[in-house]
Amino acid sequence: MSGKAGFLWHPEHRHYFFGPAHPLDPIRLELTLDLIRALDLLGPLDVFTPSPARDEDLFLVHTPEYVAAVKSVDPDRPDPALGRFGLGSDDNPLFCRMHEAASLSVGASLLGAELVATGKLDHALNIGGGLHHAQAASASGFCVYNDAAVAIAHLRRRHGWRVAYVDIDAHHGDGVQWAFYYDPDVLTVSLHETGRFLFPGTGFVNERGAGPGYGYAVNVPLEPFTEDESWQEAFLAVVPPLVRRFRPDIIVSQHGCDGHRLDPLAHLALSTESYELAARTLHALAHEVCGGRWLALGGGGYDWRVVPRVWTLLWGEVGGLQVPGTVPGVWLERWQGHCPHPLPLTMRDHPAELPPMLRRDEITERNRRTVTLALEGLPPALALHP
């Protein structure tokens, strides 16, 4: 099980930079690309170079007024009026050429979507994408434009495809959910830390879609300190059966890895094992239900010890490649001096060596009840127990 895979990359991805004190540092992408190359997992024919998204592409999701506001950003002359667009906040500070950098992230996801849609690729990965919080008329949660939503809207408009969107970021995939809340041809499934404790404060089980889209938004808000076993149980109980019932033309997935135990911005307690299982499962589902068509995106993740390894393992799954067990010494030598913590020597964590979280049994039981609620009241086309 594999297929032709492509890696979407442009050196100017590093220009999506909110400043040195901001957690979303594009060095995450460079660390990942360098690790993939150090492991000799990327050939020149695997790389596809995107162009920035055009305005008409952005308008599939974002309002013209908002796009004009992003284009007007000048950090040397900040305009207080931009605040109503979510621009200039602590989460979304202004930076030079914001529109160009943000539209390139969208362009990469659009290129991946089109390469898969036209059969030039079976699978595509954009680690610079997955900016799932941006709303139609505002930036949100480090996200200026919503590349995932634009790519899905493009697939809907140009190809008429039904899309299953699966989001495993620790934060709820709210921007994508709201963009397709009324559309029964887009299934959005998000597993995330409950919004009772984490931004954006949404993603509860009663957010199910509306109108003809009722039942096609599925949320699994998990308890803080959820570990691998409970997270994987929830993922496998929800994602494969719903995707099989929905039978999409393509799977679009967001692989934020900020649910890792080491991540500073969330409170889940996962290891690399869960991220590999998710990628492996989605890959198999793509071949099972939609001819292998799969667009994978990056997302959150803010620890240098985690992001490069998780997304290298993701590229290994997307590309059907064997990822070695050891982190290359040349990569460690190049980056250890820049990292505030010792970098791991192995590509995968060893979950058995991690101490269990307190209240493990209680957390597991709460998550099981959440899964049951999430799967209740689905429309007949999705119902798992008709």
C-alpha positions as CSV (number, residue, x, y, z in Angstrom):
1,M,0.0,0.0,0.0
2,S,1.6,3.2,-1.1
3,G,1.2,5.4,-4.2
4,K,3.0,8.4,-5.7
5,A,3.6,11.0,-3.1
6,G,4.7,14.6,-3.3
7,F,6.2,17.0,-0.7
8,L,5.0,20.6,-1.1
9,W,7.8,23.1,-0.2
10,H,8.9,26.6,-0.9
11,P,11.9,28.3,0.9
12,E,9.7,31.3,1.6
13,H,7.6,29.3,4.0
14,R,10.1,30.6,6.5
15,H,8.7,34.1,6.0
16,Y,5.4,33.2,7.9
17,F,7.0,34.6,11.0
18,F,5.2,36.4,13.8
19,G,8.5,37.3,15.6
20,P,11.2,35.7,17.7
21,A,9.0,35.5,20.9
22,H,6.1,33.9,19.1
23,P,5.5,30.1,19.5
24,L,4.8,29.5,15.8
25,D,8.3,29.7,14.6
26,P,8.9,28.6,11.0
27,I,12.1,27.0,12.1
28,R,9.9,24.0,12.9
29,L,9.5,23.5,9.2
30,E,13.2,23.9,8.5
31,L,14.1,21.4,11.3
32,T,11.6,18.9,9.8
33,L,12.9,19.3,6.2
34,D,16.5,19.0,7.3
35,L,15.7,15.8,9.3
36,I,13.9,14.3,6.3
37,R,16.9,15.1,4.1
38,A,19.4,13.9,6.7
39,L,17.6,10.5,6.7
40,D,17.7,10.5,2.8
41,L,13.9,10.3,2.6
42,L,13.4,13.1,0.0
43,G,14.5,13.1,-3.6
44,P,14.4,16.0,-6.0
45,L,11.4,14.6,-7.9
46,D,9.4,14.3,-4.7
47,V,9.4,18.1,-4.1
48,F,6.7,20.3,-5.7
49,T,7.1,24.1,-5.5
50,P,3.9,26.0,-4.9
51,S,2.9,29.6,-5.8
52,P,0.9,31.9,-3.6
53,A,-2.9,31.5,-3.8
54,R,-4.7,34.0,-6.0
55,D,-7.3,36.3,-4.6
56,E,-10.1,34.4,-6.2
57,D,-8.9,31.2,-4.4
58,L,-8.9,33.0,-1.1
59,F,-12.4,34.4,-1.7
60,L,-13.6,30.8,-1.7
61,V,-13.5,31.1,2.1
62,H,-12.4,34.6,3.1
63,T,-14.2,37.9,2.5
64,P,-12.7,40.4,0.1
65,E,-12.7,43.0,2.8
66,Y,-10.6,40.7,5.0
67,V,-8.1,39.9,2.3
68,A,-7.7,43.6,1.6
69,A,-7.0,44.2,5.3
70,V,-4.3,41.5,5.3
71,K,-2.7,43.1,2.2
72,S,-2.7,46.5,3.9
73,V,-0.6,45.2,6.9
74,D,2.4,47.4,7.6
75,P,4.0,46.7,11.0
76,D,5.9,50.0,10.8
77,R,2.5,51.8,10.7
78,P,0.1,49.7,12.6
79,D,-3.6,50.5,11.9
80,P,-5.8,50.1,15.0
81,A,-8.7,49.3,12.6
82,L,-7.1,46.0,11.8
83,G,-8.0,44.8,15.3
84,R,-11.5,44.0,14.1
85,F,-10.0,41.5,11.7
86,G,-8.0,39.8,14.5
87,L,-4.8,41.3,13.2
88,G,-2.2,42.9,15.6
89,S,-3.2,40.8,18.6
90,D,-0.8,38.8,20.7
91,D,-1.7,35.7,18.9
92,N,-1.5,37.3,15.4
93,P,1.0,40.1,15.5
94,L,1.7,42.1,12.3
95,F,4.7,41.2,10.2
96,C,6.0,42.3,6.8
97,R,4.5,40.8,3.7
98,M,1.9,39.0,5.8
99,H,-0.4,38.4,2.8
100,E,2.4,37.0,0.6
101,A,3.5,34.5,3.3
102,A,0.0,33.5,4.3
103,S,-1.2,33.0,0.7
104,L,1.9,30.8,0.0
105,S,0.7,28.4,2.7
106,V,-2.7,28.3,1.0
107,G,-1.1,27.9,-2.4
108,A,0.8,24.9,-1.2
109,S,-2.3,23.1,0.0
110,L,-4.1,24.1,-3.2
111,L,-1.3,22.7,-5.3
112,G,-1.3,19.4,-3.3
113,A,-5.1,19.2,-3.7
114,E,-5.0,19.7,-7.5
115,L,-2.1,17.3,-8.0
116,V,-4.1,14.6,-6.2
117,A,-7.3,15.6,-7.9
118,T,-5.8,15.3,-11.4
119,G,-4.1,12.0,-10.6
120,K,-0.5,13.3,-10.8
121,L,-0.1,12.3,-7.2
122,D,-1.9,9.9,-4.9
123,H,-0.8,11.6,-1.7
124,A,0.6,15.0,-0.9
125,L,2.0,16.6,2.2
126,N,2.2,20.3,3.1
127,I,3.9,20.7,6.5
128,G,3.5,24.5,6.1
129,G,-0.3,24.1,6.1
130,G,-2.9,23.1,8.5
131,L,-3.7,26.7,9.6
132,H,-7.2,25.7,10.7
133,H,-8.3,28.5,13.0
134,A,-8.6,31.4,10.4
135,Q,-12.1,32.5,10.0
136,A,-13.9,34.0,6.9
137,A,-13.2,37.6,8.1
138,S,-10.5,37.3,10.8
139,A,-7.2,35.8,11.7
140,S,-7.3,33.5,14.7
141,G,-4.9,31.4,16.7
142,F,-1.7,32.0,14.7
143,C,-3.7,31.5,11.4
144,V,-4.1,34.3,8.9
145,Y,-5.6,32.4,6.0
146,N,-7.2,28.9,6.3
147,D,-5.4,26.8,3.8
148,A,-7.3,23.6,4.7
149,A,-10.7,25.3,4.1
150,V,-9.6,26.9,0.9
151,A,-8.3,23.6,-0.5
152,I,-11.5,21.8,0.5
153,A,-13.6,24.5,-1.1
154,H,-11.5,24.3,-4.3
155,L,-12.1,20.5,-4.4
156,R,-15.8,21.0,-3.9
157,R,-16.2,23.8,-6.6
158,R,-13.8,22.6,-9.3
159,H,-14.2,18.8,-8.9
160,G,-17.5,18.4,-7.1
161,W,-15.9,16.1,-4.7
162,R,-17.1,15.0,-1.3
163,V,-14.3,15.6,1.3
164,A,-13.6,14.0,4.7
165,Y,-11.6,16.3,6.8
166,V,-9.9,14.8,9.9
167,D,-8.1,17.0,12.4
168,I,-5.9,15.7,15.2
169,D,-4.4,18.9,16.5
170,A,-4.8,19.5,20.2
171,H,-6.8,22.6,19.4
172,H,-10.3,22.3,17.8
173,G,-10.3,22.7,14.0
174,D,-12.9,25.5,14.3
175,G,-12.2,27.5,11.2
176,V,-12.7,24.5,8.9
177,Q,-15.7,23.3,10.8
178,W,-17.5,26.7,10.5
179,A,-16.6,27.0,6.8
180,F,-18.6,23.8,6.0
181,Y,-21.1,23.7,8.8
182,Y,-24.1,23.6,6.4
183,D,-22.5,21.3,3.8
184,P,-23.4,17.6,3.9
185,D,-20.7,16.9,1.3
186,V,-17.9,17.8,3.8
187,L,-17.5,15.6,6.8
188,T,-15.4,17.4,9.5
189,V,-14.0,15.2,12.4
190,S,-11.9,16.8,15.1
191,L,-10.2,15.1,18.0
192,H,-8.9,17.7,20.4
193,E,-8.5,18.8,24.0
194,T,-11.8,20.0,25.3
195,G,-12.5,23.6,24.9
196,R,-13.4,23.8,28.6
197,F,-9.6,24.3,29.1
198,L,-8.0,25.2,25.8
199,F,-8.3,27.7,22.9
200,P,-10.5,28.2,20.9
201,G,-13.1,27.2,23.5
202,T,-15.2,25.3,20.9
203,G,-15.5,21.8,19.5
204,F,-18.1,20.4,21.9
205,V,-20.1,17.3,20.9
206,N,-23.3,19.4,20.4
207,E,-21.6,21.2,17.5
208,R,-22.9,18.9,14.8
209,G,-23.5,21.0,11.8
210,A,-26.7,22.8,10.8
211,G,-29.4,22.7,8.1
212,P,-28.5,20.1,5.5
213,G,-25.1,19.7,7.1
214,Y,-26.5,18.6,10.4
215,G,-24.6,15.5,11.7
216,Y,-21.6,16.1,9.3
217,A,-19.5,17.9,12.0
218,V,-18.2,15.5,14.6
219,N,-16.2,16.6,17.6
220,V,-14.4,14.5,20.2
221,P,-13.3,16.8,23.0
222,L,-10.9,14.9,25.1
223,E,-9.8,15.4,28.7
224,P,-6.5,17.1,29.6
225,F,-3.8,14.5,30.2
226,T,-5.3,12.0,27.8
227,E,-2.6,9.4,27.0
228,D,-1.9,7.2,24.0
229,E,-4.2,4.3,24.9
230,S,-7.3,6.4,25.5
231,W,-6.6,8.7,22.5
232,Q,-6.1,5.8,20.1
233,E,-9.2,4.1,21.4
234,A,-11.2,7.3,20.6
235,F,-9.6,7.8,17.2
236,L,-10.2,4.3,16.1
237,A,-13.8,4.3,17.4
238,V,-14.7,7.4,15.5
239,V,-12.5,8.1,12.4
240,P,-12.4,4.8,10.4
241,P,-16.1,3.9,10.7
242,L,-17.3,7.4,9.9
243,V,-15.0,7.8,6.9
244,R,-16.1,4.4,5.7
245,R,-19.7,5.3,6.0
246,F,-19.2,8.7,4.3
247,R,-17.1,7.3,1.4
248,P,-15.4,10.6,0.4
249,D,-13.6,11.2,-2.9
250,I,-10.5,12.4,-0.9
251,I,-9.3,12.6,2.7
252,V,-7.8,15.9,3.9
253,S,-6.1,15.6,7.3
254,Q,-4.5,18.0,9.7
255,H,-1.6,16.6,11.7
256,G,-0.9,19.2,14.4
257,C,1.3,17.5,17.0
258,D,0.7,19.8,19.9
259,G,-1.0,17.0,21.8
260,H,2.4,15.5,22.5
261,R,3.3,15.2,26.2
262,L,6.2,17.7,25.7
263,D,4.2,20.5,24.0
264,P,4.1,23.7,26.0
265,L,0.7,25.0,24.7
266,A,-1.7,22.1,25.4
267,H,-2.3,19.5,28.1
268,L,-2.7,16.1,26.3
269,A,0.0,13.5,27.0
270,L,0.6,11.7,23.7
271,S,3.7,10.1,22.3
272,T,4.9,9.7,18.7
273,E,3.1,6.3,18.7
274,S,-0.4,8.0,18.4
275,Y,0.7,10.2,15.6
276,E,2.1,7.3,13.6
277,L,-1.1,5.3,14.2
278,A,-3.2,8.2,13.0
279,A,-1.2,8.6,9.8
280,R,-1.1,4.9,9.1
281,T,-4.8,4.6,9.6
282,L,-5.6,7.5,7.4
283,H,-3.3,6.2,4.7
284,A,-5.1,2.8,4.8
285,L,-8.5,4.5,4.7
286,A,-7.5,6.5,1.7
287,H,-6.7,3.4,-0.3
288,E,-9.8,1.6,1.0
289,V,-12.5,4.2,0.3
290,C,-11.2,6.8,-2.1
291,G,-8.6,5.4,-4.5
292,G,-5.7,6.5,-2.3
293,R,-6.4,10.2,-2.6
294,W,-5.0,11.9,0.5
295,L,-3.9,15.4,1.3
296,A,-2.0,15.7,4.6
297,L,-1.2,19.0,6.3
298,G,0.9,20.2,9.2
299,G,-0.5,22.3,12.0
300,G,0.3,23.1,15.6
301,G,3.3,21.7,17.5
302,Y,5.7,23.9,19.4
303,D,8.5,21.8,20.8
304,W,11.7,21.1,18.7
305,R,12.0,17.7,20.2
306,V,8.7,16.7,18.8
307,V,7.7,18.4,15.6
308,P,10.6,17.3,13.3
309,R,10.3,13.7,14.3
310,V,6.5,13.5,14.1
311,W,6.3,15.2,10.7
312,T,9.2,13.1,9.4
313,L,7.3,10.0,10.4
314,L,4.3,11.4,8.7
315,W,6.2,11.9,5.5
316,G,7.5,8.4,5.8
317,E,3.8,7.2,5.9
318,V,2.7,9.5,3.1
319,G,5.6,8.4,0.9
320,G,5.6,4.7,1.8
321,L,9.1,5.0,3.2
322,Q,10.9,3.2,6.0
323,V,11.9,5.7,8.6
324,P,15.0,4.6,10.6
325,G,14.9,4.3,14.3
326,T,17.8,6.6,15.1
327,V,18.1,10.4,14.7
328,P,21.1,11.1,12.4
329,G,24.1,12.5,14.2
330,V,24.6,15.1,11.6
331,W,21.2,16.6,12.3
332,L,21.8,16.5,16.1
333,E,25.1,18.3,15.6
334,R,23.6,21.0,13.4
335,W,20.7,21.8,15.7
336,Q,21.5,20.9,19.3
337,G,23.3,24.1,20.0
338,H,20.1,26.0,19.1
339,C,17.7,24.0,21.2
340,P,17.1,24.7,24.9
341,H,16.6,21.0,25.6
342,P,18.6,17.8,24.7
343,L,17.3,16.5,21.4
344,P,16.1,12.9,21.3
345,L,18.4,10.3,19.9
346,T,15.5,8.1,18.6
347,M,12.9,8.9,16.0
348,R,10.1,7.3,18.1
349,D,9.3,7.7,21.8
350,H,9.1,4.7,24.1
351,P,5.7,5.1,25.8
352,A,6.3,2.3,28.2
353,E,9.1,4.3,29.8
354,L,6.8,7.3,30.5
355,P,5.2,7.6,33.9
356,P,1.4,7.3,33.8
357,M,-0.7,10.4,34.3
358,L,-2.7,10.8,37.5
359,R,-6.5,9.9,37.2
360,R,-5.8,7.7,34.1
361,D,-8.8,5.5,34.7
362,E,-11.1,8.4,35.3
363,I,-9.9,10.2,32.1
364,T,-10.3,7.1,30.0
365,E,-13.9,6.6,31.2
366,R,-14.7,10.3,30.6
367,N,-13.3,10.0,27.1
368,R,-15.4,6.9,26.4
369,R,-18.5,8.7,27.4
370,T,-17.6,11.6,25.1
371,V,-17.1,9.2,22.1
372,T,-20.5,7.7,22.8
373,L,-22.1,11.2,22.8
374,A,-20.2,12.2,19.6
375,L,-21.6,9.2,17.7
376,E,-25.2,9.7,18.8
377,G,-27.8,11.3,16.6
378,L,-25.8,11.0,13.4
379,P,-27.8,11.2,10.1
380,P,-28.8,7.9,8.5
381,A,-26.0,8.1,6.0
382,L,-23.4,8.2,8.8
383,A,-25.1,6.2,11.6
384,L,-23.0,3.3,12.7
385,H,-25.9,1.3,14.1
386,P,-28.9,1.9,11.9
